[in-house]
Amino acid sequence: MSNDNSTCRAPRLHGVSHGMASSRALTLRERRALRAAIHEEMSRLDDQIDALSRRFDDIVEAADLTSTDDEHDPEGATIAFERSQVSSLLRQTSSDRAALRETLDRLDDASYGTCEVCAEFIGAERLIALPATKRCVRCSM
């Protein structure tokens, strides 16, 4: 297995170690970098929530303008599926944003970055990729 991180989609943060987890805590520099990354991701999720909300409203409006019976019209099933799919994406995106908001609230807590199962350091690289995670790789399996 290659140790090349060129395919890693997590942001590379200056001053953040990308090694294995240890029993250390996040440094102040790592916390600042994570805070910035979380704010950036929350902004992206806000844009996605706005777009999905508009799409959902468009689907509902289009369905209201047609006199289709979802149950018996061939197009009705497609409209119902699309509405359900967008609604599901909107719920998941809102949930992801709420988890990031909670993470921001926990970021300055001394326990942030500590696995809730084994109490070991989760690892800066994992926290960068999944800031809301509460478990290390080993305990998440």
N, C-alpha and C positions, 0 to 999 in steps of 0.2 A: 504494500500500500504506500502510495506516495505521500509525502508530507507537504506537498505543494498546496498552498491555500489560494491559488489563483482563481479557483471556481467558487470559493466561499462568497456568499452574497452579503454577509454581515459587514458593516462598515469597519474599515481598518482605522483604529483610533491610536494616535500618537501617544505613547506613554502607557498603553495598556498591554500587559503581557498576554500572550496567546498560548501559553503552555498548559500543562495538565493542572487539574485542580489540586489545591493543597489546603492546609488548615489556616491560611491567612485570610485577612479581610480585604475588601476593596480599598484602594488608596483614594485620597481626595481627588486626584487627577482622574482616576477611573470613574468615580461617581459623577464628576462634572461632565465627562465625555458621555457617559450613559444618559445623564439628564438631557443633554443636547440631542442625542440620538432618539430618545423617547419623545421629546417635543416634536422633532421632525416627523417621526412615525405617526404621532397623534394628528399632526397637520394633514398628512397624507390620508389618514383614515377619515378625518373631517370632510375632505374633498370627496372621498369615496361615498360617505354617508349622504352627502348632498346629491351626488349624481344618482345614487340608488333611489333616494327619496323622490327625485324628479321622475325617474324611470317608472317607479311604482305608481305615482300620480298619473303619468301619461297612460299607463296600462288601464288603470281604473277609469279614466276619462274616456278612453277609446271604447272600453266595454260598455260604458253608459250610453255612448252615442249609437251603438248598434243594438238591435233588438234580438240578439242571439240568445239562445237557450244553451248554456254551457253543457248541459247534460245530453242534448240531442243534436246539436250543431257540430259538424266536424271541426270547425274553427274554434268553437267554444272550449274544447278540451285543451287546445294549444294556448289559448288566452289564459285559462285557469292555471295551466302548468307554468306559464311564464310569470304570472302574478305570484304564484307560490314560490317559484325559484328566486325572484327578486326580493320577496319578503324574507325568505330564509337568509339570503346574502346580507340583507340590511340588518337583521337581528344579529348575525354572527359578527359583522363589522362593528356594530354598536357594542357588543359584548367585548370584543378585542380592545376597543377604545377605553371602555370602563376598566378593563384589567390594567391597561397602561396608566390610567389615572390613579388607580390604587397603587401601582408600582411607584409612581412619583411620590405618593404620600409616604411610602415605606423606604424610599431610597436613602434617607438620612438616618434611618434606624440602624443601630449597630448590628442587628440580626440580618439585615438585607444581604443577600449573597450567600447565606448559610442554608444548607439543605435542611428542610423540615423533617427529614427522616433520619439521616445519619449525623447531622450537625457539622459536616465537613463543608469547606468552601466550595461553592458550585463551580467557580471558574469564570474569569472575566470574559473569555471568548464565548462561552455558553450564554452568559448574561447579556452580552452584546447582541447575540442572535435572537435570544428569547428573554427579554428583560423581565417579563412577568413570571418566569418560571420560579418555582419554589423548591425544585428538586435537582440534584446533580444527575449526571448521565446515568451513573450506576443505579441510583434509586428510582429513576424514571422508567426503568425497564421492567 
